Amino acid sequence: QVQLVESGGGLVQPGGSLRLSCAASRIIFSIFSRYDMGWYRQAPGQQRELVATITSGRSTNYADSVKGRFTISRDDAKRTAYLQMNNLRPEDTAVYYCNAHPTGRDVPDYWGQGTQVTVSS
């Protein structure tokens, strides 16, 4: 069963904005507030890279390439994480993946199926 589902990707012109959402299954993520959440991306022919993370304590960090442009957030009541992407650049083009990890536990991560973001004029 799908555990994380990303949405909100699409085609946008350079300088535009997109807001990605990551919805967690109520069955798997019954205690969503205890998970650290993250967004990763993978461009064609490239390795998957960290974009942004937000812990269960709401601490955030960002890749240098997106600082000042992207904002990660979460709504624990809705079991959803978000990535607001502003001033998009062609190099932001990638498949964006949602990630979840139980805070402080040595267990495998959960991953979504990915959503395509294409920045082009």
Secondary structure by P-SEA (a helix, b strand, c coil): cccccccccccccccbbbbbbbbbbccccccccccccccccccccccccccccccccccccccccccccbbbbbbccccbbbbbbcccccccccbbbbbbbcccccbbbbbccbbbbbbcc
